[in-house]
């Protein structure tokens, strides 16, 4: 370390005015590189201000630690290397900053090695600073791609016209998709274009288990940015639910059903972006969308369909090979393309001209033979990542060497061809093999945590000194460019640096090469470190920790965290992710020895899984029934009578929707007896609902009415607030809706409409979208029963929209069939017939036979209007036979009426087959 006497003059020769130095300091600290590094920013500001104040001699390690880092007089540089570590990081960050921003910085601030006193100079020193990187003085980090960059700029310019635009950039791994977008974003920031930039990356590991991964990352990125306070204030005003999810890590799901719903989350999300775009355009960059979770894709679709006059530009990168046919992003992209709001750029491999240009930029003044360009292209096929790895490999071997100010090749091209592996992963492995053993271990442990990892977590997992970990990671960033630092943060009071592998292939290669035993050990250690450093694991980390324990074969704790993650997912209505998490948790339980405790935990998973499956697969899907029957067996084994009522309600729902009314009635009566012995109000309500519903569909309306009205004697509607039970549909809402149906069948049409509207009011108050869709459908159904076909269209269309938005296939098909019947009555018979047929086919595929007699009758009635007499007559016969087989006689009178009308029409035409041999059973 330099003494005070030898401290360098911070303004050699040029004597730069302090105002210019401070102006440059503010430019540096306002850059994203420093906005996310609070400690480095504090360090640099402290050193510059002390130097300008004439106090450079006081910039000692002890003083900086005690004052700048606020460690106080007890700070001991001999045992804590925090100042040395951060000084090295600060030097690297300054070099990177001037590399990224070569044109807009009149003053250079450097921190020479060997001391902590900054040096100020005018920009002539810029070239020497950049040479340390081995990169050319350019703002772009890629060559070629000029056409693609121009297309991105043009698409962004179009957002000023108010159109929501999505630009997808596709290409294989290593093709430079992310680099291209970062070039565009860096250019936008350098040009000081007033714009919001949000960045989020999808996770390979969490793609099917954690909801809204890139969305939360985007929100966090925005909140940490230069205009973070302004963005956070807008989020608090326009998206309070998102803000609460972002700001806290609660042990329980974020809010009860009364306060949260998928629709509210979507509305808030749109409203927030509307508010942002009113101030300046928004760029939303989502990287690796081929790993996007279903909830994120649903949110993107919602955003794209509702924002028409705002300035938002969505950029998404993905690998076509990973975007399989059932991927949730495909329908979103197709829908936006259909509206002309999306376009795609497919990245091609680099040409020989591009490679030659890159060699000139990377190795200025080189004397490589002309055929070297061909060798690079031949061995890498023009893949940018592979090309970079190949050149780094040759530099590490001193085959590419800088001597006397120029670069030369120390081997002939034939030898080089023999040295280079055949693919990128092998090249990465060769690079890793050249690292020291401890560096390889650090990187492998980081790869276990994920594409992003924390220095403090790795230090704790490997039981190594945190300062040593950071120093080695700095070298891996600065020298090998294998990782890059993202931000500093505190983990349970411990300083940590967040790193990211420069490319996901690095993480993939390191993870794949870990022996199974070592991988399991690292996974356990990382999971335990995350828990120790994060305190109570909340929404953001529950799925990650669960997967780590699973990889570490700690099935007990894996199941615990899978259940916690599933509750979070269900709490934000991310049912596809909840299904996956429950299935993972159940798989973990299978590896535990049989016990009563294991059975109890399995039952908890199954109760949540059954609800999520009902929402995603339909009420009568085979997997839904299998889940509830297994729950039934567990309840009997455990003596869980209260939960048994709920489970039987789920089995009953499956039976009813599958048209198995006789066994459903027996089950409802068993529920009623069990609930009576328990004396529990909620259990009695559930059993009466099951009984009344079954009787209604069996054509016994008065008995059904008696059962359903008992519910509201026990629990008056005016006192009802919310149900915290695990139901796909709220019992009060469904009971009121079913009572409306029964009253309509009894001819009390005014009272039926009143009950249906009351059901909608309760569902709206509960903010439970599934129940709301169900209730609104029955308003449409009652309107149809009242022959108010035009008035019925609006609630039916609303129910169908809610069902599409929230993934409710069963309610969607019920709405579609009644909507088609209304169209037929309003003179649009052909259109209505198509809708009814579509619904019948879809319901059959879902194994839903409930109300099929009614649906067949509606189709027959519609066919009557287009002279489809023979098919209509056959449908009536099929409907009546189905009613006899299932005991579902609720609509026999209507079926008979339609059959009679068709028969009469045939007789009027003198058709020989106009008689019917089937009697109507009432």
LOZA-798608 format. One record per residue (C-alpha): residue number from 1; x, y, z. Coordinates in steps of 0.001 Angstrom, whole numbers, plus 500000, padded with zeros to 6 digits. Layout:
REM residues N
NUM	X	Y	Z
...
***
This chain:
REM residues 922
1	500000	500000	500000
2	501238	503504	499228
3	502229	505849	502007
4	500696	509276	502344
5	503802	510882	500899
6	503677	508770	497765
7	499943	509074	497141
8	499427	510038	493496
9	498259	513475	492535
10	494607	512901	491560
11	494805	515648	488906
12	498180	515149	487215
13	499189	517966	484875
14	495684	518608	483642
15	494206	519755	486972
16	490600	518824	486167
17	488104	521145	487898
18	486273	519444	490802
19	482888	520278	489229
20	483790	518191	486151
21	484947	515302	488324
22	481707	515399	490340
23	479685	515534	487134
24	481480	512438	485905
25	480941	510743	489272
26	477175	511272	488992
27	477185	509863	485434
28	478947	506746	486658
29	476718	506237	489707
30	473603	506722	487566
31	474584	503841	485271
32	472854	500423	485805
33	476240	498861	486589
34	476429	500933	489771
35	472745	501400	490564
36	472605	497778	491696
37	475879	497962	493641
38	475170	500172	496635
39	478428	499299	498390
40	480597	500059	495338
41	478730	503315	494782
42	479334	504323	498404
43	482998	503364	498126
44	483561	505385	494939
45	481709	508471	496176
46	483582	508414	499482
47	486994	508084	497780
48	486305	510821	495183
49	484860	513327	497651
50	487698	512776	500163
51	490257	513219	497373
52	488670	516420	496049
53	488567	517743	499631
54	492354	517353	499861
55	492111	514360	502214
56	493590	511683	499924
57	496171	510790	502564
58	493387	509533	504869
59	492164	506919	502377
60	493460	503946	504334
61	491932	500485	504536
62	490895	500922	508166
63	489309	504349	507572
64	487337	503170	504531
65	486024	500106	506383
66	485144	502015	509519
67	483562	505062	507875
68	482502	504285	504273
69	481274	500772	505092
70	480057	501883	508546
71	481785	499012	510352
72	482933	501289	513181
73	486156	501400	515202
74	486053	497628	515800
75	486801	496969	512125
76	490034	494964	511747
77	491585	494838	508226
78	493743	491893	509313
79	490725	489619	509777
80	488216	491230	507382
81	489231	491803	503754
82	486028	493579	502748
83	487848	496743	501625
84	490401	494888	499487
85	487725	492720	497876
86	485513	495687	497026
87	488441	497732	495755
88	489159	494975	493217
89	485490	494887	492262
90	485386	498656	491916
91	488394	498655	489568
92	486717	496011	487377
93	483410	497875	487339
94	485076	501125	486297
95	486877	499413	483425
96	483620	497793	482300
97	481750	501092	482590
98	484174	502922	480293
99	484123	499982	477904
100	480341	500195	477646
101	480151	504000	477486
102	483168	505172	475444
103	481662	508277	473877
104	479786	510078	476659
105	482483	510455	479324
106	484831	513449	479110
107	486558	512518	482380
108	488034	509152	483390
109	488037	508097	487040
110	490368	505220	487851
111	491443	503441	491041
112	495063	502349	490532
113	496185	499094	492086
114	498153	499324	495292
115	496049	502048	496873
116	492606	503542	497380
117	493159	507062	495982
118	491285	507675	492709
119	493009	509303	489726
120	491206	511703	487371
121	492129	512365	483748
122	490539	513492	480539
123	489327	510880	478085
124	492689	510272	476383
125	493212	507520	478970
126	490096	505740	477795
127	491862	503526	475283
128	494294	502168	477853
129	491482	501389	480268
130	489655	499430	477615
131	492691	497472	476538
132	492615	495663	479872
133	489463	493970	478667
134	490978	492822	475374
135	487981	494417	473660
136	487735	497179	471098
137	486516	500646	472145
138	482971	500166	470958
139	479558	500496	472572
140	478295	497334	470884
141	479204	493898	472109
142	478574	492062	468819
143	479322	492212	465123
144	476945	491799	462219
145	473262	491825	463141
146	472924	495316	461656
147	469696	494362	459891
148	468276	492739	463012
149	469198	495723	465180
150	467496	498055	462726
151	464344	495898	462803
152	464241	496114	466602
153	464657	499887	466470
154	461860	500196	463892
155	459546	497995	465941
156	460246	500095	469032
157	459553	503284	467079
158	456142	501857	466157
159	455121	501800	469811
160	454915	505601	469722
161	451866	505083	467510
162	450095	503377	470398
163	450211	499765	469207
164	451199	497071	471651
165	453994	495262	469913
166	455785	492045	470672
167	459019	491211	468930
168	460245	487640	469315
169	463863	486812	468567
170	464491	483139	467941
171	467651	481125	467508
172	469605	478189	468862
173	471608	478362	472073
174	474596	480659	471756
175	473302	482551	468727
176	473511	485908	470478
177	469832	486608	471110
178	470418	488171	474509
179	473481	490073	473295
180	471503	491564	470424
181	468758	492798	472744
182	471311	494159	475213
183	472984	496065	472364
184	469621	497652	471572
185	468915	498451	475229
186	472414	499853	475801
187	472044	502066	472746
188	468694	503281	474014
189	470149	504083	477430
190	473268	505752	475960
191	471105	507951	473747
192	469252	508976	476925
193	465909	508062	475390
194	463211	508584	478060
195	461968	505026	478518
196	461155	502456	481197
197	463220	499276	480787
198	462190	496095	482597
199	464298	492946	482316
200	463278	489440	483334
201	464656	485991	482602
202	462698	482732	482650
203	464109	479853	484669
204	464740	476386	483271
205	464471	474807	486713
206	461335	476702	487814
207	459486	476771	484486
208	456717	474409	485635
209	456690	475047	489352
210	457022	478758	490137
211	454496	481267	488804
212	455420	484690	487373
213	459201	484140	487694
214	460260	486647	484976
215	457461	489063	485871
216	458614	489389	489467
217	462182	489815	488219
218	461004	492607	485889
219	459208	494360	488729
220	462250	494061	490993
221	464536	495306	488206
222	462319	498340	487701
223	462136	499079	491426
224	465944	499000	491711
225	466541	501179	488650
226	467328	504852	488334
227	463651	505788	488519
228	462852	503118	491104
229	461114	505374	493660
230	458801	506755	490980
231	458011	503257	489692
232	457388	501912	493200
233	454976	504759	493934
234	453030	503948	490765
235	453009	500263	491694
236	451637	501034	495147
237	448864	503136	493598
238	447937	501056	490554
239	449018	497521	491490
240	448916	497199	495298
241	448513	493419	495163
242	451641	493038	493029
243	453465	495426	495330
244	452485	493379	498385
245	453657	490187	496701
246	456920	491859	495725
247	457602	493569	499024
248	456933	490706	501398
249	457688	487042	501804
250	454760	485834	503908
251	454591	482329	505283
252	450960	482036	504226
253	449573	482781	500751
254	449495	486535	500155
255	445852	487321	500827
256	442501	485636	501369
257	440182	485065	498436
258	438251	488196	499303
259	441240	490380	498486
260	442876	488597	495563
261	441892	486897	492338
262	443456	486161	488953
263	441280	488844	487399
264	442398	491435	489925
265	446058	490532	489381
266	445635	490891	485623
267	443731	494176	485892
268	446352	495631	488206
269	449143	494490	485904
270	447528	496210	482913
271	446711	499333	484908
272	450309	499580	486111
273	451673	499403	482578
274	449120	501941	481396
275	450360	504328	484087
276	454014	503728	483213
277	453405	504285	479502
278	451624	507564	480126
279	454918	508939	481422
280	457224	507358	478834
281	457388	504265	476607
282	457896	500862	478228
283	460303	498162	477045
284	459626	494759	478603
285	462450	492300	477865
286	461754	488630	478670
287	464723	486358	478043
288	464512	482579	477419
289	460735	482559	477016
290	460880	478869	476081
291	461126	478322	479854
292	458221	480623	480727
293	455694	479344	483248
294	452051	479040	482220
295	450927	481905	484471
296	453410	484312	482877
297	452211	483368	479383
298	448602	483864	480456
299	449483	487312	481819
300	451244	488266	478560
301	448185	487219	476578
302	445953	489287	478825
303	448263	492289	478508
304	448411	492023	474724
305	444644	491697	474328
306	443735	494719	476466
307	446320	497392	475798
308	445500	499115	472533
309	446581	502719	472950
310	449659	502532	475117
311	453358	502635	474388
312	454685	499225	475363
313	457249	497177	473487
314	457700	493517	474497
315	460902	491765	473387
316	461101	488028	473956
317	463895	485620	473087
318	463437	481882	472766
319	464872	478704	471288
320	462555	477174	468649
321	463738	473665	469533
322	462415	474133	473092
323	459003	475525	472109
324	457001	472302	471909
325	453464	472161	470519
326	451722	472386	473904
327	453842	475286	475171
328	451646	477966	476802
329	453406	480774	474914
330	452382	479525	471454
331	448716	480607	471604
332	449798	484005	472958
333	452179	484555	470058
334	449637	483365	467488
335	446912	485608	468916
336	449173	488674	468766
337	450330	487789	465256
338	446683	487491	464234
339	446115	491078	465370
340	449246	492272	463604
341	450859	493144	466952
342	453755	490696	466821
343	456631	489854	464523
344	459637	487560	464683
345	463329	487826	463921
346	465142	484545	463285
347	468869	484829	463932
348	471146	483277	461333
349	474697	482059	461870
350	477504	484584	461458
351	478954	484877	457972
352	482658	484791	457108
353	482512	488582	456762
354	481028	488888	460259
355	483728	486652	461707
356	486478	488627	459986
357	485006	491847	461381
358	484906	490349	464869
359	488561	489304	464641
360	489498	492857	463646
361	487607	494318	466579
362	488726	491765	469137
363	492362	491648	468003
364	493201	495040	466477
365	496252	495026	464214
366	496448	491214	464103
367	498516	489326	461565
368	496388	486189	461340
369	496592	484301	458026
370	493477	484763	455832
371	492486	481103	456173
372	492119	481497	459954
373	488712	483103	459390
374	487642	479994	457471
375	488886	477752	460280
376	486857	479700	462842
377	483736	479496	460713
378	484250	475830	459899
379	484750	474754	463507
380	482018	476950	465007
381	479523	477077	462100
382	479193	480763	462842
383	477687	480257	466309
384	478754	483404	468240
385	479105	481698	471620
386	481121	478814	470206
387	483303	481306	468324
388	484015	483287	471467
389	484798	480135	473441
390	487119	478911	470701
391	489071	482166	470642
392	489273	482283	474451
393	490567	478723	474425
394	493274	479644	471916
395	494222	482696	473996
396	494482	480620	477183
397	496832	478239	475356
398	498880	481220	474078
399	498143	480108	470515
400	496669	483554	470014
401	499228	485864	471586
402	499804	489599	471796
403	503415	490558	471215
404	504928	493955	470519
405	501534	495605	470247
406	500055	493127	467764
407	498260	489777	467767
408	499654	486719	465981
409	498945	483013	465555
410	501566	480624	466958
411	500235	477440	465314
412	499280	476616	461761
413	495591	476274	460928
414	495814	472508	460413
415	496957	472039	464015
416	494212	474346	465272
417	491574	472260	463504
418	492748	469225	465476
419	492672	471070	468803
420	489123	472427	468704
421	486285	470213	470049
422	483250	469541	467924
423	480644	471414	469977
424	480185	474256	472429
425	479639	472099	475522
426	482909	470258	474982
427	484642	473590	474480
428	483215	474863	477767
429	484360	471697	479516
430	487877	472214	478196
431	487818	475765	479519
432	486643	474599	482943
433	489366	471949	483079
434	491962	474736	482967
435	490597	476404	486108
436	492039	475646	489512
437	490274	472949	491509
438	488704	475393	493977
439	487403	477565	491121
440	485787	474545	489470
441	484158	473618	492775
442	482837	477162	493240
443	481367	477192	489732
444	479846	473729	490111
445	478211	474719	493389
446	476967	477915	491740
447	475518	475834	488896
448	473587	473804	491473
449	471919	476955	492784
450	471046	477947	489219
451	471920	480274	486369
452	472113	482953	489053
453	473793	482311	492388
454	474947	484165	495505
455	478528	484390	496722
456	477448	484147	500375
457	475347	481036	499675
458	478244	479331	497901
459	480672	480325	500670
460	478383	478835	503309
461	477622	475707	501269
462	481327	475013	500701
463	482458	476227	504151
464	484927	478619	502515
465	485881	482203	503352
466	483420	484624	501770
467	486186	487043	500785
468	488102	484300	498986
469	484952	483246	497130
470	484372	486817	495951
471	487987	487279	494874
472	487927	484117	492799
473	484576	485008	491259
474	485949	488432	490376
475	488805	486748	488532
476	486396	484430	486749
477	484446	487524	485704
478	487354	489768	484814
479	489816	487321	483244
480	487716	484455	481941
481	484358	486239	481585
482	482625	483044	482736
483	480266	484846	485118
484	479146	488430	485626
485	478082	490206	488800
486	474514	491497	488874
487	474000	493185	492211
488	474985	493364	495840
489	472520	492467	498538
490	472201	491569	502183
491	471165	488034	503122
492	470219	487855	506802
493	472757	490587	507521
494	475486	488931	505442
495	476960	490801	502489
496	476618	488898	499202
497	477157	489449	495508
498	474676	488002	493050
499	476327	486432	489990
500	474986	485073	486745
501	476641	482667	484322
502	477401	484515	481104
503	475383	481897	479241
504	473026	479200	480465
505	475109	476622	478591
506	477923	477260	481088
507	475602	476367	483933
508	474206	473360	482040
509	477680	471975	481303
510	478896	472376	484888
511	475749	470828	486356
512	475730	467913	483917
513	479345	467046	484702
514	478771	466735	488452
515	478844	463124	489674
516	475485	462134	491234
517	476820	461961	494795
518	478555	465335	494560
519	475464	466880	492924
520	473263	465641	495770
521	475693	466923	498396
522	475956	470361	496789
523	472161	470533	496418
524	471632	469843	500106
525	474307	472307	501128
526	472913	475072	498912
527	469353	474484	500154
528	470486	474657	503771
529	472542	477783	503059
530	469566	479488	501429
531	467401	478734	504453
532	470064	479926	506884
533	470725	483150	504948
534	467144	483940	503948
535	465383	483329	507226
536	461796	482221	506515
537	461642	480934	502940
538	458816	482714	501165
539	457207	482846	497737
540	460290	483520	495681
541	462433	480669	497007
542	460048	477923	498154
543	460004	476051	494842
544	463763	476536	494391
545	464525	475099	497832
546	462095	472222	497266
547	463844	471252	494031
548	467247	471446	495723
549	466135	469138	498530
550	464674	466798	495911
551	468008	466733	494042
552	469719	466169	497403
553	467379	463221	498117
554	466087	464779	501328
555	462526	463692	500624
556	461143	464870	503946
557	462123	468502	503504
558	461489	468393	499760
559	457844	467505	500433
560	457549	470291	503025
561	458760	472970	500644
562	456813	471606	497677
563	453651	471951	499771
564	454587	475481	500770
565	455274	476407	497148
566	451984	474824	496065
567	450094	476960	498589
568	451748	480075	497208
569	450818	479059	493661
570	447201	478339	494617
571	447142	481629	496532
572	447682	483536	493272
573	445457	481127	491279
574	448413	479658	489373
575	446702	476261	489181
576	448911	474611	486507
577	451962	475291	488673
578	450074	474140	491779
579	449296	470816	490078
580	452959	470268	489196
581	454155	471189	492683
582	451649	468853	494340
583	452678	466019	492035
584	456350	466645	492837
585	455570	466669	496542
586	453620	463413	496314
587	456524	461840	494459
588	458858	462887	497287
589	456533	461304	499847
590	456737	457948	498087
591	460393	457715	499123
592	459523	458082	502815
593	458617	455060	504963
594	454921	454415	505456
595	453506	456119	508528
596	450444	457929	509756
597	452297	461209	509401
598	453105	460479	505754
599	449458	459613	505083
600	448378	462899	506655
601	450778	464885	504505
602	449673	463003	501398
603	446071	463902	502196
604	446995	467594	502425
605	448635	467439	499005
606	445669	465587	497501
607	443108	468079	498809
608	444997	470912	497131
609	445686	468856	494002
610	442022	467939	493587
611	440982	471589	493686
612	443675	472609	491173
613	442811	469722	488842
614	439130	470659	488867
615	440084	474170	487786
616	442423	473024	485008
617	440976	469697	483754
618	437227	469940	484339
619	435072	468566	487124
620	434636	465075	485682
621	438169	464422	484416
622	439444	460916	485330
623	442468	462323	487177
624	440171	464450	489349
625	438136	461426	490410
626	441289	459351	491022
627	442707	462079	493273
628	439520	462316	495345
629	439083	458557	495663
630	442614	458245	496989
631	441798	461048	499442
632	438680	459115	500463
633	440755	456035	501303
634	443216	458120	503336
635	440436	459826	505293
636	439035	456429	506288
637	442503	455194	507272
638	443195	458314	509348
639	439705	458672	510812
640	439443	462192	509329
641	435655	462594	509354
642	435525	466361	508761
643	437883	466181	505820
644	435998	463126	504585
645	432900	465266	503979
646	434949	467608	501812
647	436529	464705	499941
648	433142	463092	499347
649	431942	466442	498011
650	434762	466263	495436
651	433916	462657	494481
652	430256	463621	494268
653	431116	466498	491933
654	432954	464070	489642
655	430037	461612	489624
656	427412	464272	488945
657	429349	465824	486102
658	429979	462386	484610
659	426209	461828	484594
660	426357	459073	487266
661	423403	460390	489238
662	422313	457232	491059
663	425670	456625	492800
664	425949	460402	493297
665	422639	460402	495197
666	423785	457541	497430
667	426998	459402	498147
668	425125	462635	498942
669	422912	460774	501441
670	426047	459265	503056
671	427491	462775	503318
672	424286	464003	504932
673	424405	461300	507615
674	428094	461884	508305
675	427606	465659	508548
676	424719	465124	510961
677	426914	463127	513308
678	429608	465803	513172
679	427186	468663	513809
680	429501	470920	511839
681	427687	473726	509976
682	430085	473746	507012
683	429816	469957	506625
684	426017	470100	506746
685	426043	472845	504107
686	428264	470785	501810
687	426095	467678	502215
688	422836	469576	501582
689	424379	471133	498482
690	425339	467703	497150
691	421886	466288	497927
692	419948	469204	496427
693	422089	469307	493282
694	421663	465602	492615
695	417897	465689	493140
696	417622	468681	490811
697	419388	466894	487965
698	417317	463764	488551
699	414117	465722	487915
700	412919	465901	491534
701	412743	469697	491865
702	410610	470025	494997
703	412874	467723	497032
704	415888	469607	495641
705	414353	472927	496664
706	413739	471700	500216
707	417386	470587	500583
708	418879	473744	499083
709	416711	476129	501083
710	417823	474440	504308
711	421338	475704	503539
712	420224	479313	503840
713	418339	478640	507042
714	421600	477387	508555
715	423771	480072	506897
716	421711	483137	505856
717	422973	484793	502683
718	423236	488189	504359
719	425743	486789	506876
720	427905	484991	504339
721	431376	486446	503823
722	433873	483933	502488
723	434725	480276	502340
724	438260	479296	503244
725	437733	475650	502292
726	439587	474144	499374
727	436786	474245	496824
728	437048	474947	493119
729	433614	476633	493449
730	432197	478356	496515
731	429375	476278	498111
732	427118	479264	498849
733	427392	480575	495303
734	426742	477192	493721
735	423846	476444	496062
736	422126	479742	495237
737	422678	479173	491514
738	421291	475653	491724
739	418296	476940	493707
740	417663	479409	490879
741	417660	476515	488408
742	415244	474507	490558
743	412874	477457	490925
744	412891	477943	487164
745	411980	474257	486685
746	409105	474763	489137
747	407865	477774	487142
748	408920	480465	489659
749	410879	482411	487039
750	410938	485770	488847
751	412276	484240	492046
752	414740	482177	489992
753	416229	485323	488451
754	416409	486950	491877
755	418396	484016	493308
756	420710	483918	490295
757	421490	487636	490637
758	422108	487199	494369
759	424574	484428	493546
760	426482	486796	491224
761	426570	489459	493942
762	428140	487051	496453
763	430669	485737	493932
764	431667	489287	493075
765	432035	490140	496742
766	434264	487094	497261
767	436414	488079	494250
768	436545	484368	493339
769	436622	484178	489528
770	435633	480512	489214
771	432533	481050	491319
772	431763	484289	489483
773	431911	482575	486091
774	429593	479839	487400
775	427087	482322	488850
776	427016	484540	485763
777	426415	481468	483582
778	423291	480601	485580
779	421947	484124	485145
780	422229	483503	481403
781	420611	480098	481798
782	417645	481545	483716
783	417247	484267	481062
784	417161	481511	478439
785	414546	479608	480466
786	412471	482817	480553
787	412829	482975	476741
788	414721	486277	477077
789	417262	485169	474491
790	418718	488576	473672
791	419141	489428	477365
792	420750	486032	477961
793	423602	486668	475503
794	425445	489205	477652
795	425801	487104	480851
796	426587	483986	478822
797	429331	485789	476910
798	430694	487211	480163
799	430785	483729	481699
800	432583	482372	478626
801	435134	485196	478739
802	435809	484593	482437
803	436169	480877	481740
804	438680	481441	478967
805	440618	483941	481058
806	440830	481695	484113
807	441073	478299	482433
808	437606	476913	483339
809	436797	474449	480546
810	433602	473030	482061
811	431826	476357	482573
812	433015	477512	479152
813	431265	474598	477444
814	428054	475034	479414
815	428017	478685	478406
816	428763	477828	474777
817	425838	475400	474389
818	423229	477771	475894
819	424702	480688	473929
820	424322	478658	470727
821	420677	477955	471556
822	420032	481685	472080
823	421550	482448	468672
824	419289	479865	467067
825	416218	481453	468666
826	417363	484881	467444
827	417506	483798	463798
828	421175	482762	463653
829	420497	479027	463644
830	423497	477890	461581
831	425911	479792	463812
832	424178	478483	466929
833	424255	474861	465722
834	428024	475065	465215
835	428462	476323	468792
836	426281	473588	470284
837	428038	470838	468325
838	431436	472161	469397
839	430363	472177	473015
840	428970	468638	472858
841	432221	467328	471392
842	434342	469152	473963
843	432206	467977	476889
844	432433	464386	475693
845	436221	464687	475532
846	436164	465868	479164
847	433914	462918	480118
848	431188	465350	481138
849	427733	463845	480598
850	425875	466107	483041
851	423023	467920	481274
852	423856	466095	478043
853	420170	465287	477585
854	419464	469017	477823
855	422266	469848	475363
856	421050	467255	472849
857	417554	468683	473135
858	418818	472219	472476
859	420646	470965	469370
860	417520	469167	468143
861	415496	472338	468675
862	418041	474380	466693
863	418052	471807	463863
864	414268	472154	463667
865	414833	475732	462483
866	416956	474615	459513
867	414745	471622	458620
868	417179	469097	460111
869	414258	466916	461106
870	415747	463430	460897
871	418842	464274	462916
872	416763	466254	465386
873	414408	463323	465937
874	417347	460979	466473
875	418830	463403	468991
876	415572	463480	470960
877	415532	459680	471109
878	419175	459675	472250
879	418358	462271	474899
880	415461	460263	476322
881	417491	457039	476355
882	420322	458810	478177
883	417808	460142	480713
884	416546	456604	481372
885	420077	455224	481694
886	421257	457930	484120
887	417963	458698	485871
888	418484	462307	484788
889	414872	463133	483907
890	415109	466867	484515
891	414407	467837	480899
892	412194	465014	479647
893	409213	467339	479165
894	411228	469728	476971
895	412665	466839	475006
896	409171	465497	474426
897	407961	468919	473313
898	410761	469272	470772
899	410253	465724	469523
900	406548	466432	469054
901	407334	469624	467112
902	409712	467730	464806
903	407183	464933	464320
904	404511	467473	463423
905	406834	469138	460923
906	407524	465790	459270
907	403804	465037	459098
908	403159	468404	457506
909	405632	467429	454800
910	404004	464014	454380
911	407180	462215	455469
912	406657	458433	455889
913	408905	458234	459030
914	407012	460840	461016
915	405750	458592	463814
916	407642	458004	467024
917	407728	454837	469013
918	409148	456280	472215
919	407027	457538	475087
920	408147	460450	477195
921	408887	459587	480829
922	408217	462328	483349
***
